[in-house]
């Protein structure tokens, strides 16, 4: 009996990325090659840009000035130093 092909876009994407083994391991990443590496880097950088933009706009809206103004950089960079992984997990 032939294996049924995935029907939806997400199912086809998952089948392409995971391959026939159904796992994303070092061997599968090597098969995907430089394209997978470049796509990961691009998506990661776009995500970082979006998050920084949201943080920047939030500070401009709440504080009334840019984070580059004198004394304001600590407002943007400050919260990052207050949350440690142990705090987030309750440990």
MDTraj code that builds the backbone (N, CA, C; nanometers):
import mdtraj as md
import numpy as np

residues = "UNK UNK UNK UNK UNK UNK UNK UNK UNK UNK UNK UNK UNK UNK UNK UNK UNK UNK UNK UNK UNK UNK UNK UNK UNK UNK UNK UNK UNK UNK UNK UNK UNK UNK UNK UNK UNK UNK UNK UNK UNK UNK UNK UNK UNK UNK UNK UNK UNK UNK UNK UNK UNK UNK UNK UNK UNK UNK UNK UNK UNK UNK UNK UNK UNK UNK UNK UNK UNK UNK UNK UNK UNK UNK UNK UNK UNK UNK UNK UNK UNK UNK UNK UNK UNK UNK UNK UNK UNK UNK UNK".split()
xyz = np.array([
    [0.0842, -0.1168, 0.0000],
    [0.0000, 0.0000, 0.0000],
    [0.0891, 0.1236, 0.0000],
    [0.0599, 0.2197, -0.0855],
    [0.1402, 0.3411, -0.0986],
    [0.1156, 0.4335, 0.0200],
    [0.2210, 0.5051, 0.0547],
    [0.2106, 0.5992, 0.1659],
    [0.1303, 0.7213, 0.1203],
    [0.0384, 0.7668, 0.2054],
    [-0.0473, 0.8794, 0.1706],
    [0.0332, 1.0093, 0.1758],
    [0.0166, 1.0931, 0.0731],
    [0.0852, 1.2209, 0.0661],
    [0.0160, 1.3229, 0.1565],
    [0.0925, 1.4104, 0.2242],
    [0.0325, 1.5155, 0.3063],
    [-0.0504, 1.6094, 0.2196],
    [-0.1638, 1.6546, 0.2714],
    [-0.2549, 1.7354, 0.1928],
    [-0.2371, 1.8854, 0.2145],
    [-0.2252, 1.9301, 0.3383],
    [-0.2191, 2.0730, 0.3676],
    [-0.0798, 2.1299, 0.3455],
    [-0.0728, 2.2620, 0.3372],
    [0.0547, 2.3298, 0.3163],
    [0.1490, 2.3029, 0.4337],
    [0.0981, 2.3159, 0.5559],
    [0.1830, 2.2918, 0.6727],
    [0.2288, 2.1468, 0.6812],
    [0.1408, 2.0545, 0.6444],
    [0.1786, 1.9125, 0.6463],
    [0.2868, 1.8847, 0.5421],
    [0.2764, 1.9470, 0.4247],
    [0.3787, 1.9278, 0.3206],
    [0.5101, 1.9900, 0.3640],
    [0.5057, 2.1080, 0.4277],
    [0.6268, 2.1727, 0.4760],
    [0.6942, 2.0867, 0.5829],
    [0.6141, 2.0343, 0.6750],
    [0.6676, 1.9468, 0.7803],
    [0.7312, 1.8223, 0.7192],
    [0.6656, 1.7622, 0.6203],
    [0.7203, 1.6434, 0.5548],
    [0.8507, 1.6756, 0.4830],
    [0.8593, 1.7942, 0.4224],
    [0.9822, 1.8337, 0.3524],
    [1.0971, 1.8521, 0.4506],
    [1.0704, 1.9245, 0.5600],
    [1.1762, 1.9543, 0.6563],
    [1.2205, 1.8288, 0.7301],
    [1.1247, 1.7479, 0.7760],
    [1.1597, 1.6304, 0.8559],
    [1.2037, 1.5116, 0.7715],
    [1.1638, 1.5069, 0.6457],
    [1.2018, 1.3966, 0.5594],
    [1.1268, 1.2694, 0.5936],
    [1.1741, 1.1595, 0.5394],
    [1.1050, 1.0321, 0.5583],
    [1.1212, 0.9765, 0.6994],
    [1.2272, 1.0181, 0.7706],
    [1.2497, 0.9663, 0.9059],
    [1.1549, 1.0293, 1.0074],
    [1.1036, 1.1483, 0.9769],
    [1.0137, 1.2158, 1.0692],
    [1.0852, 1.2870, 1.1828],
    [1.2192, 1.2950, 1.1750],
    [1.2981, 1.3622, 1.2781],
    [1.3927, 1.4626, 1.2132],
    [1.4149, 1.5740, 1.2819],
    [1.5099, 1.6742, 1.2356],
    [1.6385, 1.6557, 1.3154],
    [1.7332, 1.5879, 1.2566],
    [1.8599, 1.5611, 1.3236],
    [1.9745, 1.6158, 1.2390],
    [2.0990, 1.5907, 1.2818],
    [2.2156, 1.6427, 1.2115],
    [2.2215, 1.5938, 1.0672],
    [2.1865, 1.4707, 1.0456],
    [2.1915, 1.4157, 0.9102],
    [2.0909, 1.4866, 0.8193],
    [1.9702, 1.5102, 0.8699],
    [1.8688, 1.5777, 0.7883],
    [1.9089, 1.7227, 0.7619],
    [1.9657, 1.7914, 0.8616],
    [2.0124, 1.9278, 0.8406],
    [2.1227, 1.9319, 0.7354],
    [2.2120, 1.8313, 0.7363],
    [2.3174, 1.8241, 0.6354],
    [2.2578, 1.8040, 0.4963],
    [2.1512, 1.7245, 0.4872],
    [2.0849, 1.7031, 0.3584],
    [2.0198, 1.8316, 0.3076],
    [1.9635, 1.9106, 0.3993],
    [1.8990, 2.0360, 0.3600],
    [2.0028, 2.1391, 0.3165],
    [2.1205, 2.1336, 0.3753],
    [2.2328, 2.2146, 0.3302],
    [2.2312, 2.3598, 0.3730],
    [2.3017, 2.4399, 0.2943],
    [2.3221, 2.5808, 0.3233],
    [2.1910, 2.6577, 0.3218],
    [2.0958, 2.6148, 0.2443],
    [1.9666, 2.6828, 0.2392],
    [1.8977, 2.6838, 0.3746],
    [1.9031, 2.5723, 0.4458],
    [1.8420, 2.5651, 0.5790],
    [1.9139, 2.6582, 0.6755],
    [2.0452, 2.6625, 0.6667],
    [2.1247, 2.7503, 0.7521],
    [2.0906, 2.8965, 0.7250],
    [2.0830, 2.9349, 0.5973],
    [2.0516, 3.0726, 0.5598],
    [1.9093, 3.1098, 0.6004],
    [1.8154, 3.0172, 0.5835],
    [1.6763, 3.0445, 0.6212],
    [1.6650, 3.0646, 0.7714],
    [1.7340, 2.9819, 0.8485],
    [1.7313, 2.9970, 0.9935],
    [1.7862, 3.1336, 1.0341],
    [1.8992, 3.1722, 0.9761],
    [1.9589, 3.3011, 1.0075],
    [1.8681, 3.4171, 0.9712],
    [1.8041, 3.4080, 0.8561],
    [1.7147, 3.5146, 0.8119],
    [1.5949, 3.5268, 0.9046],
    [1.5314, 3.4148, 0.9343],
    [1.4141, 3.4171, 1.0218],
    [1.4514, 3.4669, 1.1610],
    [1.5654, 3.4246, 1.2111],
    [1.6107, 3.4681, 1.3431],
    [1.6331, 3.6192, 1.3461],
    [1.6959, 3.6734, 1.2433],
    [1.7231, 3.8169, 1.2393],
    [1.5960, 3.8986, 1.2203],
    [1.5036, 3.8517, 1.1404],
    [1.3760, 3.9219, 1.1240],
    [1.3009, 3.9235, 1.2567],
    [1.2996, 3.8097, 1.3265],
    [1.2343, 3.8018, 1.4570],
    [1.2965, 3.9014, 1.5553],
    [1.4291, 3.9070, 1.5616],
    [1.4965, 4.0007, 1.6519],
    [1.4609, 4.1446, 1.6160],
    [1.4582, 4.1756, 1.4874],
    [1.4235, 4.3106, 1.4440],
    [1.2826, 4.3503, 1.4835],
    [1.1892, 4.2580, 1.4681],
    [1.0502, 4.2860, 1.5051],
    [1.0384, 4.3093, 1.6553],
    [1.1036, 4.2259, 1.7356],
    [1.0955, 4.2407, 1.8809],
    [1.1602, 4.3701, 1.9294],
    [1.2725, 4.4081, 1.8700],
    [1.3373, 4.5336, 1.9075],
    [1.2501, 4.6520, 1.8673],
    [1.1873, 4.6435, 1.7502],
    [1.0981, 4.7504, 1.7057],
    [0.9794, 4.7661, 1.7999],
    [0.9208, 4.6547, 1.8415],
    [0.8085, 4.6606, 1.9363],
    [0.8528, 4.7234, 2.0678],
    [0.9693, 4.6825, 2.1182],
    [1.0207, 4.7391, 2.2432],
    [1.0472, 4.8881, 2.2272],
    [1.1063, 4.9271, 2.1156],
    [1.1383, 5.0675, 2.0895],
    [1.0106, 5.1515, 2.0866],
    [0.9119, 5.1061, 2.0106],
    [0.7868, 5.1816, 1.9988],
    [0.7114, 5.1890, 2.1316],
    [0.7193, 5.0829, 2.2099],
    [0.6557, 5.0840, 2.3418],
    [0.7195, 5.1895, 2.4311],
    [0.8507, 5.1994, 2.4289],
    [0.9198, 5.2989, 2.5105],
    [0.8881, 5.4401, 2.4622],
    [0.8866, 5.4594, 2.3307],
    [0.8536, 5.5918, 2.2777],
    [0.7124, 5.6318, 2.3205],
    [0.6190, 5.5379, 2.3164],
    [0.4806, 5.5686, 2.3531],
    [0.4666, 5.5942, 2.5034],
    [0.5309, 5.5134, 2.5865],
    [0.5135, 5.5263, 2.7318],
    [0.5994, 5.6365, 2.7929],
    [0.7196, 5.6583, 2.7390],
    [0.8121, 5.7561, 2.7983],
    [0.8101, 5.8905, 2.7254],
    [0.7622, 5.8897, 2.6022],
    [0.7548, 6.0148, 2.5267],
    [0.8834, 6.0566, 2.4593],
    [0.9858, 5.9718, 2.4609],
    [1.1097, 6.0038, 2.3895],
    [1.1789, 5.8750, 2.3470],
    [1.2756, 5.8905, 2.2585],
    [1.3481, 5.7761, 2.2052],
    [1.4405, 5.7156, 2.3115],
    [1.4677, 5.5867, 2.3040],
    [1.5622, 5.5258, 2.3984],
    [1.7049, 5.5800, 2.3844],
    [1.7339, 5.6498, 2.2756],
    [1.8674, 5.7074, 2.2583],
    [1.8841, 5.8404, 2.3309],
    [1.7755, 5.8951, 2.3841],
    [1.7845, 6.0201, 2.4596],
    [1.8661, 5.9966, 2.5869],
    [1.9240, 6.1033, 2.6375],
    [2.0092, 6.0937, 2.7564],
    [1.9330, 6.0304, 2.8726],
    [1.9911, 5.9261, 2.9310],
    [1.9323, 5.8601, 3.0464],
    [1.8208, 5.7616, 3.0158],
    [1.7875, 5.7400, 2.8899],
    [1.6752, 5.6527, 2.8549],
    [1.7185, 5.5115, 2.8140],
    [1.8450, 5.4919, 2.7821],
    [1.8864, 5.3600, 2.7351],
    [1.8645, 5.2536, 2.8418],
    [1.8804, 5.2903, 2.9679],
    [1.8605, 5.1927, 3.0756],
    [1.7144, 5.1475, 3.0817],
    [1.6217, 5.2302, 3.0339],
    [1.4806, 5.1912, 3.0324],
    [1.4600, 5.0751, 2.9356],
    [1.5279, 5.0815, 2.8201],
    [1.5116, 4.9750, 2.7212],
    [1.5937, 4.8518, 2.7580],
    [1.7145, 4.8719, 2.8057],
    [1.8033, 4.7595, 2.8364],
    [1.7791, 4.7032, 2.9758],
    [1.7173, 4.7791, 3.0636],
    [1.7006, 4.7404, 3.2031],
    [1.6261, 4.6112, 3.2281],
    [1.5059, 4.5935, 3.1751],
    [1.4281, 4.4738, 3.2093],
    [1.4983, 4.3434, 3.1717],
    [1.5844, 4.3477, 3.0730],
    [1.6527, 4.2261, 3.0297],
    [1.7392, 4.1677, 3.1414],
    [1.7992, 4.2533, 3.2214],
    [1.8873, 4.2059, 3.3274],
    [1.8144, 4.1618, 3.4525],
    [1.6861, 4.1861, 3.4621],
    [1.6122, 4.1546, 3.5840],
    [1.5494, 4.0154, 3.5838],
    [1.5403, 3.9528, 3.4681],
    [1.4780, 3.8209, 3.4606],
    [1.5867, 3.7189, 3.4309],
    [1.6080, 3.6299, 3.5241],
    [1.7056, 3.5228, 3.5050],
    [1.6293, 3.3939, 3.4753],
    [1.6923, 3.3003, 3.4042],
    [1.6225, 3.1740, 3.3759],
    [1.5719, 3.1038, 3.5008],
    [1.6447, 3.1133, 3.6121],
    [1.5999, 3.0485, 3.7348],
    [1.4699, 3.1134, 3.7858],
    [1.4568, 3.2449, 3.7651],
    [1.3341, 3.3140, 3.8060],
    [1.2147, 3.2653, 3.7247],
    [1.2364, 3.2473, 3.5955],
    [1.1274, 3.2076, 3.5068],
    [1.0782, 3.0671, 3.5362],
    [1.1683, 2.9802, 3.5818],
    [1.1306, 2.8422, 3.6081],
    [1.0906, 2.8182, 3.7534],
    [1.1077, 2.9208, 3.8355],
    [1.0718, 2.9067, 3.9760],
    [1.1800, 2.8424, 4.0599],
    [1.3001, 2.8254, 4.0019],
    [1.4080, 2.7587, 4.0730],
    [1.5023, 2.8500, 4.1434],
])
top = md.Topology()
chain = top.add_chain()
for i, resn in enumerate(residues, 1):
    res = top.add_residue(resn, chain, resSeq=i)
    for name in ("N", "CA", "C"):
        top.add_atom(name, md.element.get_by_symbol(name[0]), res)
traj = md.Trajectory(xyz[None], top)
